[in-house]
Amino acid sequence: MRQPVHESAENYLKAVLAIRREHGFARAVDVSERLGVSKASVSKALSKLERQQLVRVVAHDVRLTEEGRAVAERVAGRHEFFFGLLRAAGVEERVADEEACRMEHCLSEDSFQKLAASLTVRPCA
């Protein structure tokens, strides 16, 4: 069984996914700018993610593996869920984004699914 992916790795994967959706490709420098971290930190993180088979770097293009994409999409979906919930509650956009980023990592998959299901709008009788 694969080791769990740590929060920082999830953030790198989510950033790569977002950048690739916006531009069709992702470079280490783009990840650095998106996350506000040094290029050296990105290089180290990408090397670790490559060893974990979550990304591949081909000619400066950072590509998600199938498993890396699945992790990134799961985390991005959680972020969207919590961001929308916080915004609907009246939380300012910047704060909602920051707090959604923290919240996306802290629940087990089972707890998240149950929370999401319990908050799904049900039709009135």
ZAVEXZA-875332 format. One line per 5 residues: number of its first residue (from 1); their letters; for each residue x, y, z of N, C-alpha, C, O. Coordinates in Angstrom, 3 decimals. Each point is the difference from the previous one (the first is absolute). Last residue first. Layout:
<pts>
NUM) A) X,Y,Z,X,Y,Z,X,Y,Z,X,Y,Z ~ ...
</pts>
This chain:
<pts>
125) ACPRV) -40.158,19.027,0.538,-1.121,-0.939,-0.175,-1.271,0.737,-0.329,-1.046,-0.623,-0.181 ~ 6.282,2.104,-1.080,-1.050,0.175,1.009,-1.157,-0.947,-0.301,-0.309,-0.266,-1.162 ~ 5.526,-0.807,-0.217,-1.225,0.678,-0.451,-1.029,0.084,1.129,-0.097,-0.892,0.843 ~ 5.404,0.932,0.090,-1.059,-0.985,-0.216,-1.265,0.741,-0.437,-0.306,1.067,0.531 ~ 5.989,-0.212,-0.446,-1.346,0.579,0.043,-1.012,-1.090,-0.337,0.125,-0.713,-0.995
120) TLSAA) 4.626,-0.255,3.352,-0.609,0.051,-1.323,-1.422,0.517,0.141,-0.744,-0.419,0.887 ~ 3.843,-0.571,2.738,-0.232,1.398,-0.381,-0.596,0.145,-1.396,-0.237,1.115,-0.464 ~ 1.503,-5.340,2.428,-0.948,0.589,0.946,-0.339,1.443,-0.361,-1.033,0.515,0.427 ~ 4.277,-2.934,-2.940,-1.329,-0.568,-0.211,-1.030,0.645,0.920,-1.145,0.210,-0.398 ~ 5.676,1.000,0.925,-0.505,0.486,-1.280,-1.421,-0.503,-0.256,-0.856,0.754,-0.463
115) LKQFS) 3.078,-2.420,4.255,-0.291,1.428,0.151,-0.614,0.547,-1.277,-1.023,0.683,0.045 ~ 2.553,-5.082,-0.185,-1.200,0.098,0.840,-0.398,1.457,0.216,-1.186,0.328,-0.025 ~ 5.176,-1.203,-2.313,-1.151,-0.447,-0.791,-1.303,0.113,0.799,-1.035,0.392,-0.539 ~ 5.111,0.563,2.765,-0.299,1.016,-1.011,-1.246,-0.387,-0.795,-0.880,0.833,-0.219 ~ 2.541,-3.936,3.327,-0.622,1.149,0.667,-0.376,1.078,-1.002,-1.070,0.600,0.099
110) DESLC) 3.425,-4.332,-1.778,-1.318,-0.399,0.491,-0.725,1.176,0.653,-1.172,0.242,-0.288 ~ 5.659,0.325,-1.076,-0.906,-0.077,-1.163,-1.413,-0.347,0.442,-0.968,0.564,-0.511 ~ 3.900,1.983,4.078,0.128,-1.275,-0.720,-0.980,0.020,-1.171,-0.945,0.788,-0.024 ~ 2.831,3.892,1.837,-1.013,-1.025,0.218,0.343,-1.284,-0.738,0.582,0.028,-1.084 ~ 2.113,4.167,0.940,-0.108,-0.512,1.371,-1.032,-1.103,0.231,0.016,-0.617,1.065
105) HEMRC) 1.437,3.512,-5.122,0.954,-1.045,0.371,-0.357,-0.756,1.276,0.560,-1.068,0.249 ~ -2.926,4.919,-2.210,-0.006,-1.061,-1.012,0.860,-1.193,0.392,-0.167,-1.093,-0.541 ~ -0.146,5.301,3.077,-1.056,-0.981,0.256,0.052,-1.191,-0.946,-0.376,-1.109,0.379 ~ 3.336,4.903,-0.871,0.318,-0.773,1.206,-1.003,-1.135,0.212,0.379,-1.111,0.371 ~ -1.134,4.019,-3.947,1.269,-0.691,-0.247,0.413,-0.826,1.225,0.534,-1.099,-0.145
100) AEEDA) -4.248,3.925,0.430,-0.340,-1.191,-0.777,1.258,-0.814,-0.274,-0.038,-1.230,-0.019 ~ 0.585,5.395,2.066,-0.528,-0.989,0.931,-0.424,-1.284,-0.712,0.141,-1.089,0.557 ~ 1.466,4.740,-3.151,1.050,-0.449,0.925,-0.503,-1.109,0.919,0.690,-0.995,0.221 ~ -3.814,3.051,-3.115,0.990,-0.760,-0.769,1.080,-0.561,0.921,0.364,-1.171,-0.110 ~ -3.583,4.043,1.987,-0.612,-1.282,-0.365,0.987,-0.877,-0.765,0.059,-1.209,0.221
95) VREEV) 1.221,5.606,0.776,-0.005,-0.823,1.215,-0.581,-1.376,-0.307,0.521,-1.014,0.466 ~ -0.632,4.171,-3.918,1.393,-0.332,0.313,0.080,-0.929,1.204,0.754,-0.973,-0.006 ~ -5.115,2.635,-1.213,0.600,-0.905,-0.980,1.424,-0.427,0.346,0.305,-1.191,-0.042 ~ -3.912,2.407,3.890,0.671,0.767,-1.048,0.826,-0.940,-0.879,0.553,-0.981,0.495 ~ -4.934,-0.754,2.097,1.425,0.207,0.260,0.618,0.705,-1.207,-0.276,-0.348,-1.148
90) GAARL) -4.416,-1.285,1.777,0.338,1.415,0.093,1.459,0.300,0.295,0.346,1.145,0.292 ~ -2.844,-5.391,-1.201,-0.190,0.419,1.389,0.398,1.465,0.203,-0.134,0.536,1.100 ~ 0.782,-2.653,-5.254,-1.445,0.018,0.216,-0.334,0.457,1.418,-1.069,0.559,0.245 ~ 5.584,-1.219,-1.357,-0.516,1.188,-0.692,-1.505,0.123,0.215,-0.509,1.102,0.205 ~ 2.589,-4.967,1.485,0.406,1.190,0.755,-0.526,1.283,-0.644,-0.455,0.904,0.701
85) LGFFF) -0.288,-4.974,-2.963,-0.716,-0.018,1.271,0.303,1.260,0.815,-0.903,0.629,0.552 ~ 3.302,-1.369,-4.553,-1.398,0.349,-0.261,-0.822,0.071,1.273,-0.839,0.888,0.154 ~ 5.298,-2.362,0.209,-0.016,1.398,-0.417,-1.447,0.457,-0.232,-0.401,1.063,0.474 ~ 1.135,-5.618,0.418,0.129,0.828,1.196,-0.020,1.488,-0.334,-0.575,0.793,0.746 ~ 0.352,-3.807,-4.409,-1.114,-0.244,0.911,0.068,0.939,1.208,-0.964,0.701,0.308
80) EHRGA) 4.564,-0.724,-3.366,-1.180,0.655,-0.568,-1.206,-0.140,0.925,-0.763,0.949,0.182 ~ 4.654,-3.288,1.018,0.209,1.440,0.124,-1.224,0.759,-0.510,-0.489,0.913,0.665 ~ 0.572,-5.556,-1.254,-0.235,0.346,1.405,0.133,1.504,0.202,-0.802,0.616,0.702 ~ 1.912,-2.248,-4.906,-1.442,-0.109,0.240,-0.371,0.345,1.432,-1.003,0.669,0.249 ~ 5.562,-0.901,-1.425,-0.620,1.182,-0.620,-1.512,-0.011,0.212,-0.601,1.048,0.241
75) VREAV) 3.009,-4.817,1.184,0.301,1.148,0.853,-0.647,1.270,-0.558,-0.554,0.801,0.753 ~ 0.168,-4.715,-3.320,-0.697,-0.190,1.285,0.197,1.214,0.887,-0.956,0.504,0.587 ~ 3.308,-0.646,-4.647,-1.423,0.265,-0.220,-0.807,-0.160,1.283,-0.946,0.750,0.242 ~ 5.560,-1.825,-0.145,-0.192,1.438,-0.235,-1.475,0.338,-0.173,-0.477,0.991,0.552 ~ 1.703,-5.552,-0.180,0.212,0.699,1.274,-0.303,1.484,-0.176,-0.707,0.592,0.816
70) ARGEE) 0.563,-3.150,-4.695,-1.101,-0.393,0.890,0.125,0.717,1.347,-0.991,0.499,0.534 ~ 4.487,0.018,-3.651,-1.200,0.735,-0.417,-1.171,-0.316,0.924,-0.760,0.895,0.369 ~ 4.711,-3.322,0.253,0.186,1.390,0.399,-1.202,0.855,-0.346,-0.412,0.856,0.783 ~ 0.507,-5.331,-2.293,-0.220,0.070,1.456,0.154,1.431,0.515,-0.769,0.436,0.857 ~ 1.684,-1.197,-5.384,-1.412,-0.300,0.251,-0.310,0.114,1.493,-1.012,0.581,0.392
65) TLRVD) 5.014,2.365,-1.682,-0.297,-1.384,-0.350,-1.488,-0.216,0.259,-0.679,0.884,0.523 ~ 2.785,3.980,-1.721,-0.544,-0.872,1.038,-0.139,-1.412,-0.552,-0.431,-0.189,-1.137 ~ 4.035,4.130,-0.385,-1.207,-0.739,-0.374,-0.427,-0.893,1.157,0.828,-0.647,0.642 ~ 2.575,5.075,-2.168,-0.400,-0.848,1.127,-1.346,-0.629,-0.348,-0.986,0.700,-0.228 ~ 5.204,1.316,-2.842,-1.454,-0.046,0.147,-0.342,-0.986,1.107,0.341,-1.180,-0.081
60) HAVVR) 4.161,1.986,-1.613,-0.457,1.118,0.831,-1.522,0.055,0.175,-0.507,0.911,0.655 ~ 2.521,-4.658,-2.954,0.437,1.235,-0.681,-0.603,1.240,0.678,-0.579,0.852,-0.673 ~ -1.322,-4.608,2.964,0.482,-0.290,-1.341,0.304,1.327,-0.685,-0.906,0.784,-0.285 ~ -0.463,-3.233,5.290,0.483,1.247,-0.574,0.671,-0.357,-1.319,0.998,-0.719,-0.036 ~ -4.977,-1.586,3.385,1.145,-0.219,-0.883,0.392,1.373,-0.521,-0.861,0.807,-0.349
55) VLQQR) -2.135,-2.843,4.948,0.244,0.907,-1.121,1.133,-0.552,-0.855,0.766,-0.865,0.426 ~ -2.335,-1.723,3.111,-1.172,0.873,-0.056,0.123,1.057,-1.094,-1.006,0.534,-0.467 ~ 4.069,-4.230,2.433,-0.735,-0.238,-1.238,-1.317,0.764,-0.073,-1.010,-0.511,-0.483 ~ 4.762,0.610,3.748,-1.274,-0.584,0.429,-0.913,-0.326,-1.184,-1.113,-0.496,0.177 ~ 5.246,2.641,-0.924,0.327,-1.286,0.640,-1.267,-0.724,0.461,-0.061,-1.230,-0.008
50) ELKSL) -0.449,5.569,-1.698,0.383,-0.933,-1.073,0.324,-1.374,0.578,-0.419,-1.022,-0.544 ~ -0.424,4.492,3.548,-1.243,-0.428,-0.644,0.265,-0.943,-1.171,-0.795,-0.901,-0.269 ~ 4.500,2.856,2.423,-0.661,-0.943,0.912,-1.298,-0.530,-0.624,-0.294,-1.192,0.090 ~ 2.565,4.522,-2.423,0.818,-1.222,0.018,-0.645,-1.059,0.884,-0.049,-1.176,-0.358 ~ -1.877,5.436,0.304,-0.302,-0.733,-1.228,0.815,-1.288,-0.092,-0.491,-1.015,-0.494
45) AKSVS) 1.312,3.949,4.122,-1.323,-0.616,0.118,-0.330,-0.828,-1.242,-0.535,-1.103,0.112 ~ 4.543,3.599,-0.123,0.072,-1.076,0.994,-1.334,-0.741,0.100,-0.037,-1.230,0.039 ~ 0.180,5.041,-2.772,0.844,-1.053,-0.568,0.072,-1.203,0.928,-0.127,-1.143,-0.440 ~ -2.038,5.027,1.985,-0.804,-0.690,-1.013,0.791,-1.165,-0.586,-0.539,-1.093,-0.171 ~ 2.777,3.898,3.142,-1.013,-0.794,0.711,-0.855,-0.792,-0.972,-0.331,-1.160,0.248
40) AKSVG) 3.425,4.181,-2.045,0.700,-1.136,0.604,-0.979,-0.901,0.751,0.107,-1.225,-0.062 ~ -1.620,5.285,-1.729,0.181,-0.989,-1.062,0.702,-1.239,0.541,-0.272,-1.119,-0.436 ~ -2.595,4.036,3.924,1.198,0.118,-0.836,0.034,-1.090,-1.070,-0.630,-1.050,0.131 ~ -4.120,2.877,1.673,1.159,-0.678,0.581,1.174,0.111,-0.966,-0.178,0.344,-1.169 ~ -4.742,0.879,0.714,0.798,0.969,0.754,1.172,-0.640,0.722,0.339,0.393,1.116
35) LRESV) -3.864,-2.279,-4.202,0.031,-0.343,1.422,0.800,0.992,0.844,-0.040,-0.056,1.230 ~ -0.441,0.632,-5.996,-1.349,-0.291,0.500,-0.002,-0.212,1.506,-0.890,0.482,0.701 ~ 5.045,0.092,-3.018,-0.777,1.243,0.080,-1.367,-0.228,0.616,-0.454,0.800,0.817 ~ 3.129,-4.583,-1.584,0.657,0.867,0.966,-0.801,1.283,0.205,-0.256,0.412,1.131 ~ -1.037,-3.310,-4.546,-0.376,-0.560,1.304,0.573,0.875,1.109,-0.675,0.277,0.991
30) DVARA) 1.953,0.761,-5.328,-1.419,0.312,0.177,-0.497,-0.483,1.365,-0.762,0.689,0.678 ~ 5.131,-1.791,-2.015,-0.072,1.416,0.342,-1.453,0.445,0.213,-0.272,0.859,0.838 ~ 1.153,-5.258,-2.361,0.356,0.152,1.411,-0.104,1.455,0.434,-0.432,0.282,1.118 ~ -2.700,-1.661,-5.105,1.447,-0.022,0.223,0.256,0.189,1.486,-0.857,0.495,0.732 ~ -3.431,-2.175,-4.145,0.420,0.547,1.290,1.508,-0.134,0.114,0.553,-1.085,-0.182
25) FGHER) -5.049,1.142,-3.712,1.296,-0.523,0.442,0.307,0.628,1.348,-0.626,0.984,0.397 ~ -3.373,0.103,-2.543,0.279,-1.183,-0.802,1.339,-0.646,0.328,0.311,-1.077,-0.508 ~ -2.742,5.033,2.578,0.982,0.253,-1.062,0.284,-1.195,-0.910,0.631,0.161,-1.044 ~ -3.913,-0.083,4.819,0.034,1.385,-0.483,0.845,0.166,-1.251,-0.376,0.747,-0.903 ~ 0.101,-4.956,3.152,-1.338,0.343,-0.499,-0.013,1.404,-0.610,-0.683,0.243,-0.995
20) RIALV) 4.616,-1.702,3.117,-0.195,-0.724,-1.265,-1.377,0.297,-0.581,-0.138,0.102,-1.219 ~ 1.094,1.673,5.445,0.835,0.645,-1.013,-0.196,-0.677,-1.356,-0.130,0.676,-1.021 ~ -2.013,-2.604,4.766,-0.587,1.304,-0.334,0.779,0.686,-1.117,-0.598,0.552,-0.923 ~ 2.306,-4.644,2.615,-1.277,-0.206,-0.671,-0.591,1.329,-0.456,-0.423,0.129,-1.148 ~ 4.274,0.021,3.811,0.319,-0.492,-1.343,-1.286,-0.191,-0.804,-0.064,0.388,-1.167
15) AKLYN) -0.448,0.729,5.676,0.532,1.131,-0.763,0.318,-0.414,-1.439,-0.323,0.721,-0.944 ~ -0.995,-4.049,3.984,-1.141,0.867,-0.311,0.448,1.196,-0.839,-0.706,0.415,-0.919 ~ 4.035,-3.274,2.568,-0.789,-0.675,-1.022,-1.188,0.854,-0.434,-0.306,0.090,-1.189 ~ 2.940,1.478,4.766,0.766,0.027,-1.251,-0.813,-0.632,-1.128,-0.068,0.552,-1.098 ~ -1.772,-0.801,5.385,-0.031,1.376,-0.493,0.780,0.149,-1.304,-0.432,0.722,-0.898
10) EASEH) 0.505,-4.866,3.140,-1.327,0.246,-0.569,-0.089,1.402,-0.578,-0.594,0.206,-1.058 ~ 4.446,-1.294,3.439,-0.004,-0.665,-1.301,-1.349,0.199,-0.689,-0.051,0.235,-1.208 ~ 0.463,1.327,5.589,0.796,0.834,-0.905,0.043,-0.606,-1.397,-0.060,0.728,-0.991 ~ -2.199,-3.202,4.396,-0.677,1.245,-0.346,0.803,0.841,-0.990,-0.560,0.503,-0.974 ~ 1.497,-5.788,0.945,-0.007,1.064,0.999,-0.626,1.275,-0.542,-0.089,0.196,-1.212
5) VPQRM) -0.911,-5.479,-0.046,0.653,1.183,-0.553,-0.137,1.121,1.029,-1.097,0.275,0.485 ~ 1.264,-5.766,0.551,-0.859,1.163,-0.197,0.826,1.179,-0.526,1.185,0.131,0.303 ~ 0.356,-5.110,-1.511,0.056,0.918,1.142,-0.947,1.173,-0.247,-0.169,0.410,-1.148 ~ -0.765,-5.201,-1.185,0.766,1.231,-0.144,-0.068,0.831,1.286,-1.023,0.056,0.684 ~ 0.663,-5.552,-1.039,-0.846,1.187,0.000,0.890,1.249,0.000,1.010,0.049,0.702
</pts>
